[in-house]
Amino acid sequence: MKKKMMAVLLLGVVVTFTGCSKQEIHSIDMNSGETEKTQTYQEDNTDYDLAEKDTEQRSYLQETSDSTQSNEISQEVSDSVQSSKTPQETFDNMQSNETSQESSDSAQNKETPQDLYTAFIKNEVSATVNKDFPQNDYKIYNLELGKSYTFTELGEYVNASYFDPEYSIKTSYDNAQYAYLESSDNRTRILLVKFSGLGIYTQNDDSFAVYVIAENEGKLYLTSFYECWARSYTKACKNGLLVSGGSAGAGDHIGVESVVLTNGKVVDIYATEILSGSWARCIDETIYNEVFAGNEDILFSVMIHTIGDKILHTYDLSECTDDQISVCETYVNRCRDEAGINWVTEKEVEKAIQERCGVLNIDNKIIDQQEEVEWIDIQ
């Protein structure tokens, strides 16, 4: 059971540019060079009138011919300009027009992350399980990597995963809720979806599972999850901080502070396991048995701090009597000398945490800012 809890609580958690080609402007000077011949007519009025009408008719026919010829030449000029372009220039112009149309369509159909989150809650879009979504060997089965789930399908997975008919008569979660938080590294909005009433530890213990969903390039992804039961808790904060705690036994208490990053992954800042009384034997059981034989009730505590790739040890003698302190110090010294335990001060732990925050590109002050998110029921 302790291994399961540790696995859960530690969380492990285009722009396209189109080139523009230059166009040459072709100018053509058109001159027909034609001169209309003039006929000489007799002085007779009748002959003159006929000649005048004939001239007018010929003039109209000539203008019509010239207009037709001009239009034909203009078309030839246009065709000449077009044909003078290289195949690449023609392709670029066509691509530019298509890109402009696509950009227009994209602008009309573009959805914001908030639109997508709302659509997911309304069961209108799905979220794809990210390739590194955490897998757990103690579950009946896990979310299938690369597969997409709507909200309803995710709920169906929760039911199938948490309610084994061999051990439970219950077949469905009690209710679902959602909340938003901001990623701790750059304040990007992230969606949380919670399913409650799962009976993880015991039936009707109001345990729950929370799934983290992040948007990337117009698509939604299931990126991580965490679960809590009667002997554990996780508080989700608006700044992306997750504060978790739990117990693997009367003298074994675990505390974890994690953050949700822009990509939706949950990453630990640090985890601390507090081992009190006889649980202190976990540091080195052989040395403990030799030093504390018959004194297992001494309220001596040791702490194991996991901060990134560092493992640091501290101890607490505040609950010991004067007579007990010497026994505890013997254990501490022998663990250092014989087991290679590197005991450090609280200041060294704080420094390591600050360095860890720097690696994660987050402000270490968020650890003290723990305003919880607001959970909203999904009808």
C-alpha positions as a Markdown table, in Angstrom:
| # | Residue | x | y | z |
|---|---|---|---|---|
| 1 | Met | 0.0 | 0.0 | 0.0 |
| 2 | Lys | 2.9 | 2.3 | 0.8 |
| 3 | Lys | 4.3 | 1.9 | -2.6 |
| 4 | Lys | 1.0 | 2.6 | -4.3 |
| 5 | Met | 0.6 | 5.8 | -2.3 |
| 6 | Met | 4.1 | 6.9 | -3.0 |
| 7 | Ala | 3.5 | 6.3 | -6.8 |
| 8 | Val | 0.4 | 8.5 | -6.6 |
| 9 | Leu | 1.5 | 11.2 | -4.3 |
| 10 | Leu | 4.9 | 11.9 | -5.8 |
| 11 | Leu | 3.0 | 12.2 | -9.1 |
| 12 | Gly | 6.2 | 11.7 | -11.2 |
| 13 | Val | 3.7 | 14.6 | -12.9 |
| 14 | Val | 3.0 | 27.6 | -38.0 |
| 15 | Val | 3.3 | 30.2 | -39.4 |
| 16 | Thr | 3.5 | 29.9 | -43.2 |
| 17 | Phe | 5.1 | 32.7 | -45.3 |
| 18 | Thr | 4.2 | 33.0 | -49.0 |
| 19 | Gly | 6.8 | 34.7 | -51.3 |
| 20 | Cys | 5.7 | 37.5 | -53.5 |
| 21 | Ser | 7.3 | 37.5 | -57.1 |
| 22 | Lys | 7.9 | 40.8 | -58.9 |
| 23 | Gln | 5.9 | 41.5 | -62.1 |
| 24 | Glu | 7.1 | 43.5 | -65.1 |
| 25 | Ile | 4.7 | 46.0 | -66.5 |
| 26 | His | 4.5 | 45.8 | -70.3 |
| 27 | Ser | 3.3 | 48.9 | -72.3 |
| 28 | Ile | 2.2 | 48.7 | -75.9 |
| 29 | Asp | 1.5 | 51.8 | -78.1 |
| 30 | Met | -1.2 | 50.9 | -80.6 |
| 31 | Asn | -1.7 | 52.9 | -84.0 |
| 32 | Ser | -3.7 | 51.4 | -86.8 |
| 33 | Gly | -2.0 | 53.7 | -89.4 |
| 34 | Glu | -5.1 | 53.5 | -91.6 |
| 35 | Thr | -6.4 | 56.5 | -93.6 |
| 36 | Glu | -9.9 | 56.6 | -94.9 |
| 37 | Lys | -10.3 | 57.4 | -98.5 |
| 38 | Thr | -12.5 | 60.3 | -99.6 |
| 39 | Gln | -14.7 | 60.0 | -102.6 |
| 40 | Thr | -15.6 | 62.9 | -104.8 |
| 41 | Tyr | -19.3 | 63.3 | -105.5 |
| 42 | Gln | -21.2 | 65.3 | -108.0 |
| 43 | Glu | -22.6 | 68.6 | -107.0 |
| 44 | Asp | -26.1 | 67.1 | -107.4 |
| 45 | Asn | -27.9 | 67.2 | -104.1 |
| 46 | Thr | -29.2 | 63.7 | -104.5 |
| 47 | Asp | -25.9 | 62.2 | -105.3 |
| 48 | Tyr | -24.4 | 64.2 | -102.3 |
| 49 | Asp | -27.0 | 62.9 | -99.9 |
| 50 | Leu | -26.3 | 59.3 | -100.9 |
| 51 | Ala | -22.6 | 59.8 | -100.7 |
| 52 | Glu | -23.0 | 61.3 | -97.2 |
| 53 | Lys | -25.1 | 58.4 | -96.0 |
| 54 | Asp | -22.6 | 56.0 | -97.5 |
| 55 | Thr | -19.8 | 57.8 | -95.7 |
| 56 | Glu | -21.6 | 57.6 | -92.4 |
| 57 | Gln | -22.3 | 53.9 | -92.8 |
| 58 | Arg | -18.7 | 53.2 | -93.7 |
| 59 | Ser | -17.5 | 55.3 | -90.7 |
| 60 | Tyr | -19.7 | 53.3 | -88.3 |
| 61 | Leu | -18.5 | 50.0 | -89.8 |
| 62 | Gln | -14.8 | 51.2 | -89.4 |
| 63 | Glu | -15.3 | 52.3 | -85.8 |
| 64 | Thr | -16.9 | 48.9 | -85.0 |
| 65 | Ser | -14.0 | 47.2 | -86.6 |
| 66 | Asp | -11.4 | 49.3 | -84.8 |
| 67 | Ser | -13.2 | 48.7 | -81.4 |
| 68 | Thr | -13.2 | 44.9 | -82.0 |
| 69 | Gln | -9.5 | 45.0 | -83.0 |
| 70 | Ser | -8.6 | 47.1 | -80.0 |
| 71 | Asn | -10.3 | 44.6 | -77.6 |
| 72 | Glu | -8.5 | 41.7 | -79.3 |
| 73 | Ile | -5.2 | 43.4 | -79.0 |
| 74 | Ser | -5.8 | 44.2 | -75.3 |
| 75 | Gln | -6.6 | 40.5 | -74.7 |
| 76 | Glu | -3.4 | 39.6 | -76.5 |
| 77 | Val | -1.4 | 42.0 | -74.4 |
| 78 | Ser | -2.9 | 40.5 | -71.2 |
| 79 | Asp | -2.2 | 37.0 | -72.4 |
| 80 | Ser | 1.3 | 38.1 | -73.3 |
| 81 | Val | 2.0 | 39.5 | -69.9 |
| 82 | Gln | 0.6 | 36.3 | -68.3 |
| 83 | Ser | 2.6 | 34.0 | -70.5 |
| 84 | Ser | 5.8 | 36.0 | -69.8 |
| 85 | Lys | 5.6 | 34.9 | -66.1 |
| 86 | Thr | 7.7 | 31.9 | -65.1 |
| 87 | Pro | 5.8 | 28.8 | -63.9 |
| 88 | Gln | 7.1 | 29.5 | -60.4 |
| 89 | Glu | 5.7 | 33.1 | -60.4 |
| 90 | Thr | 2.3 | 31.8 | -61.6 |
| 91 | Phe | 2.4 | 29.1 | -58.9 |
| 92 | Asp | 3.3 | 31.6 | -56.2 |
| 93 | Asn | 0.5 | 33.9 | -57.2 |
| 94 | Met | -2.0 | 31.0 | -57.1 |
| 95 | Gln | -0.6 | 29.9 | -53.7 |
| 96 | Ser | -0.8 | 33.4 | -52.4 |
| 97 | Asn | -4.5 | 33.6 | -53.3 |
| 98 | Glu | -5.2 | 30.2 | -51.8 |
| 99 | Thr | -3.3 | 31.1 | -48.6 |
| 100 | Ser | -5.2 | 34.3 | -48.3 |
| 101 | Gln | -8.5 | 32.4 | -48.5 |
| 102 | Glu | -7.3 | 29.8 | -46.0 |
| 103 | Ser | -6.2 | 32.5 | -43.6 |
| 104 | Ser | -9.6 | 34.1 | -43.9 |
| 105 | Asp | -11.4 | 30.8 | -43.2 |
| 106 | Ser | -9.0 | 30.0 | -40.4 |
| 107 | Ala | -9.7 | 33.4 | -38.7 |
| 108 | Gln | -13.4 | 32.7 | -38.9 |
| 109 | Asn | -13.2 | 29.2 | -37.5 |
| 110 | Lys | -10.4 | 29.7 | -35.0 |
| 111 | Glu | -11.3 | 28.6 | -31.5 |
| 112 | Thr | -9.6 | 29.8 | -28.3 |
| 113 | Pro | -8.4 | 27.4 | -25.6 |
| 114 | Gln | -11.3 | 28.5 | -23.5 |
| 115 | Asp | -13.7 | 27.6 | -26.4 |
| 116 | Leu | -12.2 | 24.2 | -26.6 |
| 117 | Tyr | -12.4 | 23.6 | -22.8 |
| 118 | Thr | -16.0 | 24.6 | -22.8 |
| 119 | Ala | -16.7 | 22.4 | -25.8 |
| 120 | Phe | -15.1 | 19.4 | -24.0 |
| 121 | Ile | -17.2 | 20.0 | -20.9 |
| 122 | Lys | -20.3 | 20.1 | -23.2 |
| 123 | Asn | -19.2 | 16.8 | -24.8 |
| 124 | Glu | -18.6 | 18.4 | -28.2 |
| 125 | Val | -14.9 | 17.8 | -28.7 |
| 126 | Ser | -12.5 | 15.1 | -27.4 |
| 127 | Ala | -9.1 | 15.2 | -25.7 |
| 128 | Thr | -6.2 | 12.9 | -26.8 |
| 129 | Val | -4.2 | 11.0 | -24.3 |
| 130 | Asn | -0.6 | 12.4 | -24.4 |
| 131 | Lys | 2.2 | 10.0 | -25.3 |
| 132 | Asp | 3.7 | 10.3 | -21.8 |
| 133 | Phe | 0.5 | 10.2 | -19.8 |
| 134 | Pro | 1.4 | 8.4 | -16.5 |
| 135 | Gln | 0.6 | 4.7 | -16.4 |
| 136 | Asn | 0.0 | 2.7 | -13.1 |
| 137 | Asp | 0.3 | -1.0 | -12.7 |
| 138 | Tyr | -2.1 | -1.2 | -9.8 |
| 139 | Lys | -5.1 | 0.0 | -11.9 |
| 140 | Ile | -7.4 | -2.4 | -13.8 |
| 141 | Tyr | -6.3 | -0.7 | -17.0 |
| 142 | Asn | -5.0 | 2.7 | -18.0 |
| 143 | Leu | -6.1 | 5.4 | -20.5 |
| 144 | Glu | -4.9 | 4.3 | -23.9 |
| 145 | Leu | -2.0 | 6.5 | -25.2 |
| 146 | Gly | -2.9 | 8.3 | -28.3 |
| 147 | Lys | -6.6 | 7.6 | -28.1 |
| 148 | Ser | -9.1 | 10.4 | -27.9 |
| 149 | Tyr | -11.9 | 10.7 | -25.3 |
| 150 | Thr | -14.9 | 12.9 | -25.0 |
| 151 | Phe | -16.1 | 13.9 | -21.5 |
| 152 | Thr | -18.6 | 11.1 | -21.5 |
| 153 | Glu | -16.1 | 8.5 | -22.6 |
| 154 | Leu | -13.6 | 9.7 | -20.0 |
| 155 | Gly | -16.4 | 9.1 | -17.4 |
| 156 | Glu | -17.0 | 5.7 | -18.7 |
| 157 | Tyr | -13.3 | 4.9 | -18.4 |
| 158 | Val | -13.3 | 6.1 | -14.8 |
| 159 | Asn | -16.2 | 3.8 | -14.0 |
| 160 | Ala | -14.6 | 0.8 | -15.6 |
| 161 | Ser | -11.2 | 1.5 | -14.0 |
| 162 | Tyr | -12.3 | 2.2 | -10.4 |
| 163 | Phe | -15.3 | -0.1 | -10.0 |
| 164 | Asp | -14.2 | -3.7 | -10.2 |
| 165 | Pro | -17.4 | -5.9 | -10.1 |
| 166 | Glu | -15.4 | -8.5 | -8.1 |
| 167 | Tyr | -15.1 | -6.1 | -5.2 |
| 168 | Ser | -17.7 | -3.4 | -5.6 |
| 169 | Ile | -21.4 | -3.4 | -6.3 |
| 170 | Lys | -21.1 | 0.3 | -7.2 |
| 171 | Thr | -20.8 | 0.9 | -11.0 |
| 172 | Ser | -20.5 | 4.7 | -11.4 |
| 173 | Tyr | -18.9 | 7.8 | -9.9 |
| 174 | Asp | -21.2 | 10.1 | -7.9 |
| 175 | Asn | -20.6 | 13.5 | -9.6 |
| 176 | Ala | -18.2 | 15.4 | -11.9 |
| 177 | Gln | -16.8 | 18.9 | -11.6 |
| 178 | Tyr | -14.4 | 21.2 | -13.4 |
| 179 | Ala | -12.1 | 24.0 | -12.5 |
| 180 | Tyr | -9.4 | 26.2 | -14.1 |
| 181 | Leu | -5.9 | 27.1 | -12.9 |
| 182 | Glu | -3.0 | 28.9 | -14.5 |
| 183 | Ser | 0.2 | 27.0 | -15.3 |
| 184 | Ser | 2.9 | 28.0 | -12.9 |
| 185 | Asp | 5.6 | 28.8 | -15.5 |
| 186 | Asn | 3.7 | 31.2 | -17.8 |
| 187 | Arg | 0.1 | 31.5 | -16.6 |
| 188 | Thr | -1.6 | 29.6 | -19.4 |
| 189 | Arg | -5.1 | 28.4 | -18.6 |
| 190 | Ile | -5.4 | 24.7 | -17.8 |
| 191 | Leu | -8.6 | 22.6 | -17.3 |
| 192 | Leu | -9.1 | 20.2 | -14.4 |
| 193 | Val | -11.9 | 17.6 | -14.5 |
| 194 | Lys | -12.7 | 15.8 | -11.2 |
| 195 | Phe | -14.7 | 12.6 | -10.7 |
| 196 | Ser | -15.8 | 12.0 | -7.1 |
| 197 | Gly | -17.1 | 9.0 | -5.2 |
| 198 | Leu | -14.7 | 6.3 | -6.4 |
| 199 | Gly | -14.2 | 4.3 | -3.2 |
| 200 | Ile | -10.4 | 3.9 | -3.8 |
| 201 | Tyr | -9.4 | 3.1 | -0.2 |
| 202 | Thr | -12.8 | 1.9 | 1.2 |
| 203 | Gln | -16.3 | 2.1 | -0.2 |
| 204 | Asn | -18.0 | 5.4 | 0.2 |
| 205 | Asp | -14.8 | 7.2 | 1.3 |
| 206 | Asp | -15.5 | 10.1 | -1.1 |
| 207 | Ser | -12.2 | 9.5 | -3.0 |
| 208 | Phe | -11.7 | 11.2 | -6.3 |
| 209 | Ala | -9.6 | 11.4 | -9.4 |
| 210 | Val | -8.6 | 14.6 | -11.2 |
| 211 | Tyr | -7.6 | 14.7 | -14.9 |
| 212 | Val | -5.4 | 17.5 | -16.3 |
| 213 | Ile | -6.3 | 18.8 | -19.8 |
| 214 | Ala | -4.1 | 21.2 | -21.8 |
| 215 | Glu | -4.5 | 22.9 | -25.2 |
| 216 | Asn | -1.8 | 22.8 | -27.8 |
| 217 | Glu | -2.1 | 24.2 | -31.3 |
| 218 | Gly | -5.9 | 24.0 | -31.3 |
| 219 | Lys | -6.2 | 20.5 | -29.9 |
| 220 | Leu | -6.8 | 19.2 | -26.4 |
| 221 | Tyr | -4.6 | 16.7 | -24.6 |
| 222 | Leu | -5.0 | 14.6 | -21.4 |
| 223 | Thr | -1.6 | 15.2 | -19.9 |
| 224 | Ser | -1.7 | 14.0 | -16.3 |
| 225 | Phe | -3.9 | 13.0 | -13.3 |
| 226 | Tyr | -3.9 | 12.6 | -9.6 |
| 227 | Glu | -6.2 | 10.8 | -7.1 |
| 228 | Cys | -7.0 | 11.1 | -3.4 |
| 229 | Trp | -8.7 | 9.0 | -0.8 |
| 230 | Ala | -9.5 | 9.0 | 2.9 |
| 231 | Arg | -5.8 | 9.0 | 3.9 |
| 232 | Ser | -4.6 | 11.5 | 1.4 |
| 233 | Tyr | -5.4 | 14.9 | -0.1 |
| 234 | Thr | -4.4 | 17.2 | -2.9 |
| 235 | Lys | -5.3 | 20.9 | -2.9 |
| 236 | Ala | -5.3 | 22.5 | -6.4 |
| 237 | Cys | -4.4 | 26.2 | -6.3 |
| 238 | Lys | -5.2 | 28.9 | -8.9 |
| 239 | Asn | -1.5 | 29.6 | -9.5 |
| 240 | Gly | -0.9 | 26.0 | -10.7 |
| 241 | Leu | 0.4 | 24.7 | -7.4 |
| 242 | Leu | -0.7 | 21.3 | -6.1 |
| 243 | Val | -0.3 | 20.7 | -2.4 |
| 244 | Ser | -0.6 | 17.0 | -1.5 |
| 245 | Gly | -0.2 | 15.0 | 1.6 |
| 246 | Gly | -1.0 | 11.6 | 3.0 |
| 247 | Ser | 0.0 | 8.7 | 5.3 |
| 248 | Ala | 1.4 | 5.3 | 4.7 |
| 249 | Gly | 1.2 | 4.4 | 8.4 |
| 250 | Ala | 1.0 | 5.9 | 11.8 |
| 251 | Gly | 4.6 | 7.2 | 11.7 |
| 252 | Asp | 5.0 | 7.7 | 8.0 |
| 253 | His | 3.7 | 11.0 | 6.6 |
| 254 | Ile | 4.3 | 12.3 | 3.1 |
| 255 | Gly | 4.0 | 15.9 | 1.8 |
| 256 | Val | 4.4 | 16.9 | -1.9 |
| 257 | Glu | 4.3 | 20.3 | -3.6 |
| 258 | Ser | 4.0 | 20.1 | -7.4 |
| 259 | Val | 3.2 | 22.5 | -10.2 |
| 260 | Val | 1.2 | 22.2 | -13.4 |
| 261 | Leu | 3.3 | 23.5 | -16.3 |
| 262 | Thr | 2.2 | 25.0 | -19.7 |
| 263 | Asn | 2.2 | 21.6 | -21.4 |
| 264 | Gly | -0.1 | 20.3 | -18.7 |
| 265 | Lys | 2.5 | 18.1 | -17.1 |
| 266 | Val | 2.5 | 17.8 | -13.3 |
| 267 | Val | 6.1 | 18.1 | -11.9 |
| 268 | Asp | 7.3 | 17.9 | -8.3 |
| 269 | Ile | 9.0 | 20.8 | -6.7 |
| 270 | Tyr | 9.8 | 18.7 | -3.7 |
| 271 | Ala | 8.5 | 15.7 | -1.7 |
| 272 | Thr | 9.2 | 15.1 | 2.0 |
| 273 | Glu | 8.6 | 11.9 | 3.9 |
| 274 | Ile | 8.5 | 12.2 | 7.6 |
| 275 | Leu | 9.4 | 9.1 | 9.6 |
| 276 | Ser | 8.7 | 9.2 | 13.3 |
| 277 | Gly | 9.3 | 6.8 | 16.2 |
| 278 | Ser | 10.1 | 3.3 | 15.0 |
| 279 | Trp | 9.5 | 4.3 | 11.4 |
| 280 | Ala | 13.0 | 6.0 | 11.6 |
| 281 | Arg | 14.4 | 2.6 | 11.1 |
| 282 | Cys | 13.8 | 3.1 | 7.4 |
| 283 | Ile | 17.0 | 5.0 | 7.2 |
| 284 | Asp | 19.1 | 2.0 | 8.3 |
| 285 | Glu | 17.2 | -0.8 | 10.0 |
| 286 | Thr | 20.4 | -2.7 | 11.3 |
| 287 | Ile | 21.8 | 0.4 | 13.0 |
| 288 | Tyr | 18.4 | 1.4 | 14.3 |
| 289 | Asn | 17.9 | -2.0 | 16.0 |
| 290 | Glu | 21.3 | -1.8 | 17.6 |
| 291 | Val | 20.9 | 1.8 | 18.9 |
| 292 | Phe | 17.2 | 1.8 | 19.8 |
| 293 | Ala | 16.8 | -1.7 | 21.3 |
| 294 | Gly | 14.0 | -1.4 | 23.8 |
| 295 | Asn | 13.5 | 2.4 | 23.1 |
| 296 | Glu | 11.3 | 2.3 | 20.0 |
| 297 | Asp | 8.9 | 4.7 | 21.6 |
| 298 | Ile | 11.3 | 7.6 | 21.5 |
| 299 | Leu | 9.7 | 10.5 | 19.5 |
| 300 | Phe | 12.6 | 11.0 | 17.1 |
| 301 | Ser | 11.9 | 12.0 | 13.5 |
| 302 | Val | 13.9 | 11.9 | 10.4 |
| 303 | Met | 12.9 | 13.6 | 7.1 |
| 304 | Ile | 13.8 | 12.4 | 3.6 |
| 305 | His | 13.6 | 15.3 | 1.1 |
| 306 | Thr | 13.4 | 14.5 | -2.7 |
| 307 | Ile | 14.2 | 17.7 | -4.6 |
| 308 | Gly | 14.7 | 17.2 | -8.3 |
| 309 | Asp | 17.6 | 14.7 | -8.5 |
| 310 | Lys | 18.7 | 15.4 | -4.9 |
| 311 | Ile | 17.9 | 13.4 | -1.8 |
| 312 | Leu | 18.6 | 15.2 | 1.4 |
| 313 | His | 18.1 | 14.1 | 5.0 |
| 314 | Thr | 17.3 | 16.1 | 8.1 |
| 315 | Tyr | 16.3 | 15.1 | 11.6 |
| 316 | Asp | 14.2 | 16.5 | 14.5 |
| 317 | Leu | 15.0 | 16.1 | 18.2 |
| 318 | Ser | 12.5 | 18.6 | 19.5 |
| 319 | Glu | 10.3 | 15.9 | 21.0 |
| 320 | Cys | 13.1 | 14.1 | 22.8 |
| 321 | Thr | 14.1 | 14.4 | 26.4 |
| 322 | Asp | 17.7 | 15.1 | 27.4 |
| 323 | Asp | 18.4 | 11.4 | 28.0 |
| 324 | Gln | 16.9 | 10.5 | 24.6 |
| 325 | Ile | 18.8 | 13.1 | 22.7 |
| 326 | Ser | 22.1 | 11.2 | 23.1 |
| 327 | Val | 20.6 | 8.0 | 21.8 |
| 328 | Cys | 19.2 | 9.7 | 18.8 |
| 329 | Glu | 22.5 | 11.5 | 18.1 |
| 330 | Thr | 24.3 | 8.1 | 18.2 |
| 331 | Tyr | 21.9 | 6.9 | 15.5 |
| 332 | Val | 22.4 | 10.0 | 13.4 |
| 333 | Asn | 26.2 | 9.8 | 13.6 |
| 334 | Arg | 26.3 | 6.1 | 12.8 |
| 335 | Cys | 24.0 | 6.5 | 9.8 |
| 336 | Arg | 26.3 | 9.2 | 8.5 |
| 337 | Asp | 29.6 | 7.3 | 9.1 |
| 338 | Glu | 28.4 | 3.8 | 8.3 |
| 339 | Ala | 25.5 | 4.2 | 5.9 |
| 340 | Gly | 26.8 | 7.4 | 4.1 |
| 341 | Ile | 23.7 | 9.4 | 5.0 |
| 342 | Asn | 24.3 | 13.1 | 4.3 |
| 343 | Trp | 22.5 | 15.0 | 7.0 |
| 344 | Val | 21.9 | 18.7 | 6.1 |
| 345 | Thr | 20.3 | 21.8 | 7.7 |
| 346 | Glu | 16.9 | 23.3 | 6.9 |
| 347 | Lys | 18.6 | 26.2 | 5.2 |
| 348 | Glu | 20.3 | 23.8 | 2.8 |
| 349 | Val | 16.9 | 22.3 | 2.0 |
| 350 | Glu | 15.4 | 25.7 | 1.3 |
| 351 | Lys | 18.3 | 26.5 | -1.0 |
| 352 | Ala | 17.8 | 23.3 | -2.9 |
| 353 | Ile | 14.1 | 24.1 | -3.3 |
| 354 | Gln | 14.8 | 27.6 | -4.6 |
| 355 | Glu | 17.3 | 26.1 | -7.2 |
| 356 | Arg | 14.6 | 23.6 | -8.2 |
| 357 | Cys | 12.1 | 26.4 | -8.8 |
| 358 | Gly | 14.7 | 28.1 | -11.0 |
| 359 | Val | 15.1 | 24.9 | -13.1 |
| 360 | Leu | 11.3 | 24.8 | -13.5 |
| 361 | Asn | 11.2 | 28.5 | -14.4 |
| 362 | Ile | 8.8 | 29.3 | -11.7 |
| 363 | Asp | 8.8 | 31.8 | -8.8 |
| 364 | Asn | 9.5 | 30.1 | -5.5 |
| 365 | Lys | 7.1 | 32.5 | -3.8 |
| 366 | Ile | 4.1 | 30.6 | -5.3 |
| 367 | Ile | 4.7 | 27.9 | -2.6 |
| 368 | Asp | 3.3 | 30.4 | -0.1 |
| 369 | Gln | 0.3 | 31.4 | -2.3 |
| 370 | Gln | -2.2 | 28.7 | -2.0 |
| 371 | Glu | -5.6 | 30.1 | -3.0 |
| 372 | Glu | -7.7 | 27.1 | -4.1 |
| 373 | Val | -9.5 | 26.8 | -7.4 |
| 374 | Glu | -13.3 | 26.9 | -7.6 |
| 375 | Trp | -14.9 | 23.6 | -8.5 |
| 376 | Ile | -18.1 | 23.8 | -10.7 |
| 377 | Asp | -20.5 | 21.0 | -11.1 |
| 378 | Ile | -20.9 | 19.4 | -14.5 |
| 379 | Gln | -24.6 | 18.8 | -15.1 |
